C-alpha cells in the first residue's frame, strides 16, 4: 500500500472514530443527536464518502497498473512460446523435415500485423473494408467480418484487446472479481445444472459398495446464452490523431467504463429477459422469496437484529466466502447500528487487504443495490458470489463511425459484447428486506 493510500485510510478511520464518539455521547445520555451534533456528524460523513471514493479510485489505478504489467508479461511469454512453436514436425515424414504453420483466426488476431491494422482502423485512417482487404489470407479475411448482416464496419477485436477489457471490467465491477466467470469463444448457449434439493449425507460402506441410492437430488437445467449489449462512445478526433496517444487503450478504457455500468446494474437487478438475471430479482430460475429476511427491520429502516438474522440464515458452508452488498445509503445507516452489548456491527477497513466489514464479513457498495427504504422492498444482500455465474462471449466487435460526428470533430465507437449471468444456488444468498 503506497503512502497516499495509507493516509487516506488513516483519515477515514479517524473520521469514523470521531463520528462514533458523537453517537456514543448521545447514547450515554439516552437521547438523540442535537442540531449541532447532527450537522457535525453529517459534515464528517460527507468527508467520509469523499475519502471512500478517493480510496477506490486509487486502488483501481494500482490494480490496473499491476494488471497491465501482468498482461504484458503474459503476452511476451505467449509470443515467445508461439515463436518457438512456429516450426513443427511434419507427421508425413516422421518429423525429419519441418514446416511453417499457417495461423488460424484466433492466432492471427494476436499477431503484430493484425494489431497494427486494427489500430489504424480505430484511428479512422483505415475502413473495415480496407482493413479486410489488407489481410493476406482469404479465409481469415472472411472470418473477420463477424456480422455480415450488420450495416457498418464491425470487426472482431484482437485477443489482447478483449483480455484487457475483461480485466478492466473485473476491476470496475466487483461482482466479476468474486463470481464464477466462464469465457466462451463464441456466443453459444451453455446448459448449467441447477440443484433444487440437497443430497443426503454419504454412507459408511465397504470397499466394493457405493452406499445407498439417493433420490432427493433433483437437477434442473439453466440455459445460459450470452446476450448482446452495445455501447457507443465519442472521442475527440484531434486527440486520436496525436501520435503519442495509444488509441487502442483509450477506446478500450472508455468502452470498459460504459460496459461496466451496464453489467453491474444487470448483475444486481436484471430481469433475465434479453439480459442477465440479477441477484435482487425474484425468480424461480434464480433466487426465490424463500431467501428473503425482514425479521427485525421496520418498514423504513435496517436494524442490527435483522442483519444478525440474515447472517445466520446463511448456512456455515456459504458463510465462509460470503460478502454483503448495500447502496451507500444503506451503509450510511448501518454504520450507526450496534449490537445489544453496545458494539458497532460495521468496522472500517484499514488497508486494501482489510476492507470494511459488517458482522465480520466484507461489504461492497454499489449504486445499483436497491435503496428505496419503503415497506417490503429489498435494501441489501449477503451471499457467496462463487454461485453467481457469468459467461462472456469473447468475439467482441467494434465499429468506427468516422462521418456521423464530423461536425463536432469526434469519432464514434460502437462496441458489441455478449454476456449472460445468473445465480445457480439460491441457498448461497439471503436478501435483506424491509418489514
C-alpha positions as CSV (number, residue, x, y, z in Angstrom):
1,X,0.0,0.0,0.0
2,X,1.5,3.3,-1.1
3,X,1.8,6.4,1.2
4,X,-1.1,8.2,-0.4
5,X,-3.5,5.2,0.1
6,X,-2.3,4.8,3.7
7,X,-3.0,8.4,4.6
8,X,-6.5,8.1,3.0
9,X,-7.3,5.1,5.1
10,X,-6.0,6.7,8.3
11,X,-8.0,9.8,7.8
12,X,-11.1,7.7,7.1
13,X,-10.6,5.7,10.3
14,X,-10.2,8.9,12.3
15,X,-13.4,10.3,10.9
16,X,-15.3,7.1,11.8
17,X,-13.8,7.2,15.3
18,X,-14.9,10.9,15.8
19,X,-18.4,10.1,14.5
20,X,-18.8,7.2,16.9
21,X,-17.8,9.5,19.8
22,X,-20.7,11.7,18.9
23,X,-23.1,8.8,18.7
24,X,-21.8,7.3,22.0
25,X,-22.1,10.5,23.9
26,X,-25.8,10.8,22.9
27,X,-26.4,7.1,23.7
28,X,-24.8,7.5,27.1
29,X,-27.3,10.3,27.9
30,X,-30.1,8.3,26.3
31,X,-31.0,10.9,23.8
32,X,-30.9,11.6,20.1
33,X,-28.4,14.0,18.4
34,X,-29.0,17.7,18.9
35,X,-28.8,20.1,15.9
36,X,-25.1,20.9,16.3
37,X,-24.2,17.2,16.6
38,X,-26.3,16.3,13.6
39,X,-24.6,19.0,11.5
40,X,-21.2,18.0,12.7
41,X,-21.9,14.3,12.0
42,X,-23.2,14.9,8.5
43,X,-20.2,17.1,7.6
44,X,-17.9,14.3,8.8
45,X,-20.0,11.8,6.8
46,X,-19.6,13.9,3.6
47,X,-15.8,13.8,4.0
48,X,-16.0,10.1,4.8
49,X,-17.8,9.4,1.5
50,X,-15.2,11.5,-0.4
51,X,-12.4,9.5,1.1
52,X,-14.1,6.3,0.3
53,X,-14.3,7.4,-3.4
54,X,-10.7,8.5,-3.4
55,X,-9.6,5.2,-1.9
56,X,-11.5,3.2,-4.6
57,X,-10.1,5.4,-7.4
58,X,-6.5,5.0,-6.1
59,X,-6.9,1.2,-5.7
60,X,-8.3,1.0,-9.2
61,X,-5.3,2.8,-10.6
62,X,-2.9,0.5,-8.7
63,X,-4.9,-2.6,-9.8
64,X,-4.9,-1.5,-13.5
65,X,-1.2,-0.8,-13.5
66,X,-0.5,-4.2,-11.9
67,X,-2.9,-6.0,-14.4
68,X,-1.4,-4.2,-17.4
69,X,2.1,-5.3,-16.3
70,X,0.9,-8.8,-15.8
71,X,-0.9,-8.9,-19.1
72,X,2.1,-7.6,-21.0
73,X,4.4,-10.2,-19.3
74,X,1.9,-12.9,-20.3
75,X,1.7,-11.6,-23.8
76,X,5.5,-11.5,-24.1
77,X,5.7,-15.1,-22.8
78,X,2.9,-16.2,-25.2
79,X,4.6,-14.7,-28.2
80,X,7.9,-16.3,-27.2
81,X,6.2,-19.7,-26.9
82,X,4.4,-19.3,-30.2
83,X,7.6,-18.2,-31.9
84,X,9.2,-21.4,-30.7
85,X,6.2,-23.4,-31.8
86,X,6.0,-21.8,-35.3
87,X,8.2,-24.7,-36.6
88,X,6.6,-28.0,-36.0
89,X,7.4,-31.6,-37.0
90,X,5.7,-32.8,-40.2
91,X,3.9,-36.1,-39.4
92,X,4.2,-37.1,-43.1
93,X,7.9,-37.6,-42.9
94,X,8.3,-38.8,-39.3
95,X,9.5,-35.4,-38.2
96,X,12.7,-35.3,-40.2
97,X,11.5,-32.1,-42.1
98,X,9.9,-29.1,-40.6
99,X,7.2,-26.8,-42.0
100,X,5.8,-23.4,-41.1
101,X,2.3,-23.5,-39.5
102,X,-0.2,-21.1,-41.0
103,X,-2.0,-19.3,-38.2
104,X,-5.8,-19.7,-37.8
105,X,-8.1,-16.8,-37.0
106,X,-7.6,-16.9,-33.2
107,X,-3.8,-16.9,-33.6
108,X,-3.9,-14.3,-36.3
109,X,-5.7,-11.8,-34.0
110,X,-2.7,-12.0,-31.7
111,X,-0.2,-11.0,-34.4
112,X,1.5,-7.7,-34.7
113,X,0.2,-7.4,-38.2
114,X,-3.5,-7.6,-37.1
115,X,-2.9,-5.2,-34.1
116,X,-1.3,-2.6,-36.4
117,X,-4.2,-2.8,-38.9
118,X,-6.7,-2.6,-36.0
119,X,-5.1,0.5,-34.6
120,X,-5.4,2.1,-38.0
121,X,-9.0,1.0,-38.1
122,X,-9.7,2.6,-34.7
123,X,-8.0,5.8,-35.7
124,X,-10.3,6.1,-38.7
125,X,-7.5,6.0,-41.2
126,X,-8.5,2.6,-42.4
127,X,-12.1,1.5,-43.1
128,X,-13.4,-2.0,-42.2
129,X,-13.4,-3.0,-45.8
130,X,-9.8,-1.7,-46.4
131,X,-8.7,-3.5,-43.3
132,X,-10.1,-6.8,-44.5
133,X,-8.5,-6.2,-47.9
134,X,-5.2,-5.7,-46.3
135,X,-5.4,-9.1,-44.6
136,X,-3.5,-11.6,-46.7
137,X,-5.2,-14.9,-46.0
138,X,-8.6,-15.3,-47.7
139,X,-10.2,-17.4,-45.1
140,X,-9.1,-15.2,-42.3
141,X,-10.3,-12.1,-44.2
142,X,-13.8,-13.7,-44.5
143,X,-13.9,-14.7,-40.8
144,X,-13.0,-11.2,-39.6
145,X,-16.3,-9.9,-40.9
146,X,-18.1,-11.2,-37.9
147,X,-21.5,-9.7,-38.6
148,X,-22.4,-10.0,-42.3
149,X,-26.0,-8.9,-41.6
150,X,-25.0,-5.7,-39.8
151,X,-24.7,-2.5,-41.7
152,X,-21.4,-0.8,-40.9
153,X,-17.8,-1.8,-40.3
154,X,-18.0,-4.1,-37.3
155,X,-14.7,-6.0,-36.8
156,X,-13.7,-8.6,-34.2
157,X,-11.2,-7.1,-31.7
158,X,-7.7,-8.5,-31.2
159,X,-7.4,-11.1,-28.5
160,X,-5.3,-8.9,-26.2
161,X,-7.9,-6.1,-26.5
162,X,-10.6,-8.4,-25.2
163,X,-8.4,-9.8,-22.5
164,X,-7.5,-6.4,-21.1
165,X,-11.1,-5.2,-21.5
166,X,-12.3,-8.1,-19.4
167,X,-9.7,-7.3,-16.8
168,X,-10.9,-3.6,-16.8
169,X,-14.4,-4.9,-16.2
170,X,-13.2,-7.1,-13.4
171,X,-11.6,-4.1,-11.7
172,X,-14.7,-1.9,-12.2
173,X,-17.4,-4.4,-11.4
174,X,-16.7,-6.1,-8.1
175,X,-19.1,-8.9,-8.9
176,X,-16.9,-10.0,-11.8
177,X,-14.0,-10.4,-9.4
178,X,-15.9,-12.6,-7.0
179,X,-18.3,-14.5,-9.3
180,X,-17.5,-17.6,-11.3
181,X,-16.7,-16.4,-14.8
182,X,-16.7,-18.6,-17.9
183,X,-15.2,-17.3,-21.2
184,X,-16.9,-18.7,-24.3
185,X,-15.1,-18.3,-27.7
186,X,-18.5,-17.9,-29.5
187,X,-21.9,-16.8,-28.3
188,X,-23.3,-20.3,-28.0
189,X,-25.6,-21.4,-25.2
190,X,-24.4,-23.4,-22.2
191,X,-26.5,-25.6,-20.0
192,X,-25.8,-25.3,-16.3
193,X,-27.3,-27.8,-13.8
194,X,-29.2,-26.2,-11.0
195,X,-29.6,-28.4,-7.9
196,X,-33.1,-28.0,-6.4
197,X,-32.7,-30.1,-3.3
198,X,-29.8,-31.3,-1.3
199,X,-28.4,-34.8,-1.3
200,X,-28.3,-36.9,1.8
201,X,-25.1,-37.5,3.7
202,X,-22.8,-40.2,2.4
203,X,-22.9,-43.7,3.8
204,X,-20.2,-45.6,5.6
205,X,-19.8,-48.7,3.5
206,X,-17.3,-51.3,2.4
207,X,-14.6,-51.0,-0.3
208,X,-16.7,-52.6,-3.1
209,X,-20.1,-51.0,-2.3
210,X,-21.3,-47.5,-3.2
211,X,-23.7,-46.7,-0.5
212,X,-27.5,-46.2,-0.7
213,X,-29.1,-44.6,-3.7
214,X,-30.2,-41.1,-3.2
215,X,-33.5,-40.0,-4.7
216,X,-33.5,-36.4,-3.3
217,X,-31.1,-35.0,-5.9
218,X,-33.2,-33.0,-8.4
219,X,-31.4,-31.1,-11.2
220,X,-32.9,-28.6,-13.5
221,X,-31.1,-27.2,-16.5
222,X,-30.4,-23.5,-16.6
223,X,-29.6,-22.5,-20.2
224,X,-27.3,-19.5,-20.4
225,X,-26.8,-17.7,-23.7
226,X,-24.6,-14.6,-23.9
227,X,-26.9,-11.7,-24.7
228,X,-25.7,-8.8,-26.8
229,X,-25.0,-5.4,-25.2
230,X,-24.0,-2.4,-27.3
231,X,-22.4,0.8,-26.1
232,X,-21.3,4.0,-28.0
233,X,-18.5,6.4,-27.0
234,X,-17.2,9.5,-28.7
235,X,-13.6,10.7,-28.7
236,X,-12.0,13.9,-30.0
237,X,-10.5,13.3,-33.4
238,X,-7.7,15.8,-32.6
239,X,-6.8,13.6,-29.5
240,X,-6.9,10.5,-31.7
241,X,-4.6,12.0,-34.3
242,X,-1.9,12.7,-31.7
243,X,0.8,10.1,-32.4
244,X,1.6,9.7,-28.7
245,X,-1.9,8.5,-27.9
246,X,-2.5,4.8,-27.5
247,X,-5.8,4.7,-29.3
248,X,-6.5,1.1,-28.6
249,X,-6.1,1.6,-24.8
250,X,-8.2,4.8,-25.0
251,X,-11.1,3.1,-26.7
252,X,-10.9,0.1,-24.5
253,X,-10.9,2.2,-21.3
254,X,-14.0,4.2,-22.5
255,X,-15.9,1.1,-23.5
256,X,-14.9,-0.7,-20.3
257,X,-16.4,2.1,-18.3
258,X,-19.6,2.0,-20.3
259,X,-20.0,-1.7,-20.3
260,X,-19.1,-1.8,-16.6
261,X,-22.1,0.3,-15.6
262,X,-24.4,-1.8,-17.7
263,X,-23.1,-5.1,-16.3
264,X,-23.2,-4.1,-12.7
265,X,-26.8,-2.9,-12.9
266,X,-27.8,-6.1,-14.7
267,X,-26.0,-8.4,-12.3
268,X,-27.9,-6.9,-9.5
269,X,-31.4,-6.0,-10.9
270,X,-31.5,-7.6,-14.4
271,X,-34.8,-9.4,-15.2
272,X,-33.3,-12.3,-17.2
273,X,-35.1,-11.4,-20.4
274,X,-32.6,-10.4,-23.0
275,X,-30.2,-9.6,-20.2
276,X,-28.6,-11.3,-17.2
277,X,-30.7,-12.4,-14.2
278,X,-29.9,-10.2,-11.2
279,X,-29.5,-11.1,-7.6
280,X,-32.3,-8.8,-6.4
281,X,-34.8,-10.2,-9.0
282,X,-37.3,-12.7,-7.7
283,X,-37.2,-15.7,-10.0
284,X,-37.8,-19.5,-9.8
285,X,-34.7,-19.7,-12.1
286,X,-32.6,-17.7,-9.6
287,X,-33.4,-16.6,-6.1
288,X,-37.0,-17.0,-4.8
289,X,-38.7,-15.2,-1.9
290,X,-37.8,-18.1,0.3
291,X,-34.4,-16.4,0.7
292,X,-35.8,-13.0,1.9
293,X,-35.4,-12.0,5.6
294,X,-37.3,-9.0,7.0
295,X,-37.3,-10.1,10.7
296,X,-36.2,-7.3,13.0
297,X,-36.5,-4.5,10.4
298,X,-39.0,-1.7,10.4
299,X,-40.9,-0.6,7.3
300,X,-38.3,2.1,6.7
301,X,-35.1,1.1,8.5
302,X,-32.5,-1.7,8.6
303,X,-31.8,-2.9,12.2
304,X,-28.9,-4.8,13.7
305,X,-31.1,-7.7,14.8
306,X,-32.1,-8.2,11.2
307,X,-28.5,-8.4,9.9
308,X,-27.7,-10.9,12.6
309,X,-30.8,-12.9,11.5
310,X,-29.6,-12.7,7.8
311,X,-26.1,-13.8,8.7
312,X,-27.3,-17.0,10.5
313,X,-30.0,-17.7,7.8
314,X,-27.0,-18.5,5.6
315,X,-25.5,-21.9,6.5
316,X,-21.9,-22.2,7.6
317,X,-20.7,-23.6,4.2
318,X,-21.9,-20.5,2.4
319,X,-20.7,-18.0,5.0
320,X,-17.1,-18.9,4.5
321,X,-16.8,-16.8,1.4
322,X,-19.8,-14.5,1.7
323,X,-20.0,-10.8,1.2
324,X,-22.5,-8.0,1.9
325,X,-23.9,-5.7,-0.7
326,X,-25.5,-2.4,0.0
327,X,-26.1,1.0,-1.5
328,X,-24.2,3.8,0.1
329,X,-27.4,5.0,1.8
330,X,-27.7,1.6,3.4
331,X,-24.1,1.6,4.6
332,X,-24.6,5.1,6.0
333,X,-27.4,3.8,8.2
334,X,-25.7,0.6,9.1
335,X,-22.6,2.4,10.4
336,X,-24.7,3.7,13.3
337,X,-26.0,0.3,14.3
338,X,-24.9,-1.5,17.5
339,X,-25.5,-5.0,18.9
340,X,-27.2,-5.5,22.2
341,X,-23.8,-5.2,24.1
342,X,-23.1,-1.8,22.5
343,X,-20.7,-3.0,19.8
344,X,-20.8,-1.4,16.3
345,X,-21.6,-4.0,13.7
346,X,-19.7,-2.1,10.9
347,X,-16.0,-1.9,11.1
348,X,-13.8,0.3,8.9
349,X,-11.2,-1.1,6.6
350,X,-7.6,-0.1,7.4
351,X,-5.9,-1.3,4.1
352,X,-6.6,-2.8,0.7
353,X,-6.3,-6.3,2.2
354,X,-8.5,-5.5,5.3
355,X,-11.6,-3.9,3.9
356,X,-14.8,-2.7,5.6
357,X,-16.9,-5.4,7.3
358,X,-20.4,-5.9,8.7
359,X,-20.5,-8.6,11.4
360,X,-17.0,-9.7,10.3
361,X,-17.9,-10.2,6.6
362,X,-16.6,-7.9,3.8
363,X,-19.1,-5.3,2.5
364,X,-19.3,-4.0,-1.1
365,X,-21.0,-0.8,-2.2
366,X,-22.9,-0.3,-5.4
367,X,-25.2,2.4,-6.7
368,X,-27.4,-0.3,-8.2
369,X,-28.3,-2.0,-5.0
370,X,-31.9,-1.0,-4.3
371,X,-32.1,1.9,-1.9
372,X,-35.8,2.9,-1.6
373,X,-36.5,2.4,2.1
374,X,-40.2,1.5,1.9
375,X,-42.3,-1.4,3.1
376,X,-41.4,-4.8,1.7
377,X,-38.5,-3.6,-0.6
378,X,-35.0,-5.1,-0.8
379,X,-32.1,-3.0,0.6
380,X,-29.2,-5.4,0.7
381,X,-27.9,-8.9,0.3
382,X,-25.4,-11.4,1.9
383,X,-24.1,-14.2,-0.3
384,X,-21.3,-16.3,-1.7
385,X,-20.8,-14.9,-5.2
386,X,-19.0,-18.1,-6.4
387,X,-22.5,-19.3,-7.0
388,X,-23.3,-16.4,-9.4
389,X,-22.1,-17.5,-12.9
390,X,-21.1,-15.1,-15.6
391,X,-20.5,-16.3,-19.2
392,X,-18.9,-14.0,-21.7
393,X,-18.6,-14.5,-25.5
394,X,-15.1,-13.4,-26.4
395,X,-15.8,-12.4,-30.0
396,X,-16.4,-8.8,-29.2
397,X,-16.9,-6.4,-32.1
398,X,-16.2,-2.7,-32.6
399,X,-17.4,-0.3,-35.3
400,X,-15.8,3.1,-36.1
401,X,-18.1,6.0,-37.0
402,X,-15.9,8.5,-38.9
403,X,-18.6,10.6,-40.5
404,X,-21.5,10.8,-38.0
405,X,-19.8,13.2,-35.6
406,X,-17.7,15.1,-38.1
407,X,-19.3,18.4,-37.2
408,X,-18.1,18.1,-33.6
409,X,-14.6,16.9,-34.7
410,X,-15.2,13.5,-33.0
411,X,-15.1,9.8,-33.9
412,X,-17.7,7.4,-32.6
413,X,-17.1,3.9,-31.5
414,X,-19.8,1.2,-31.0
415,X,-18.8,-1.8,-29.0
416,X,-20.8,-5.0,-29.0
417,X,-20.3,-7.6,-26.3
418,X,-22.3,-10.7,-25.3
419,X,-22.8,-11.7,-21.7
420,X,-25.2,-13.7,-19.6
421,X,-25.3,-14.3,-15.8
422,X,-27.5,-15.9,-13.2
423,X,-27.4,-17.3,-9.6
424,X,-27.1,-21.1,-9.6
425,X,-27.6,-21.9,-5.9
426,X,-30.2,-19.8,-4.2
427,X,-29.2,-21.2,-0.8
428,X,-25.9,-19.3,-1.1
429,X,-27.8,-16.0,-0.9
430,X,-30.0,-14.1,1.6
431,X,-31.7,-10.8,0.8
432,X,-32.3,-8.0,3.3
433,X,-35.9,-6.9,3.1
434,X,-37.8,-4.2,5.0
435,X,-40.8,-5.2,7.0
